[in-house]
């Protein structure tokens, strides 16, 4: 059974995030930002990968359109001092890095990443259920607010 934790920030931004996931070439955004951050930090893409325990071939895979795992994105975001959301093309640079440790600490960055990448493994039926749950939660929250 899949347990989902949905935050109010997630619900407010659901429409924007869904639109973002449809942008053609979204995968190349990660690679382009990765290269840009390497230049800003003054390290080669291969060296940045190695300093984070990743192989040089990972960089080649990203260049060819592969999407890094959530753990890898979080690790690289911390290394560059940006959010995971920014690294995936979602926010402006300089935002604090997400450090979610418990359900109360989960940020929109975490949900953005999950929707853009982790949800690719879901079936169309699962995605529809997730959308319906989000709509239900948004309706419930709006009814609870005065």
Order of alpha helices (4+ residues) and beta strands (2+ residues): alpha-alpha-alpha-alpha-alpha-alpha-alpha-alpha
